[in-house]
Amino acid sequence: MSFQHQPLRSCCLLALLAGLAVLASAQTAAFLPEQNTEAEAHAERGFDFARAGELEKAEAEMRQAAKLAPANPDVLAGLGTVLAQEGKT
């Protein structure tokens, strides 16, 4: 596979993972409301750091959010976006 197609492949994989997460997110939200609130707080901080260009801090916050709400598609998409911005796959 050529280097030019690697970002496309990563984006497709992230989209697939986010789609799968959508299927489980409603069930997770019903059982873990406190964790989801905490996850949302980490995700918001992560988005704030990303907008400020502080990608390492953004990644750390998004990873924490993903640990707390592993089936949340917004969290997974946010983490994938930050990783892509950092050039990680």
Buried (B, 14 or more C-beta within 10 A) or exposed (E): EEEEEEEEEBBEEBBEBBEEBEEEBEEBBEEBEEBBEBBBBBBEBBBEBBEEEBBEBBBBBBBBBBEBBBBBBBBBBBBBBBBBEEEEE
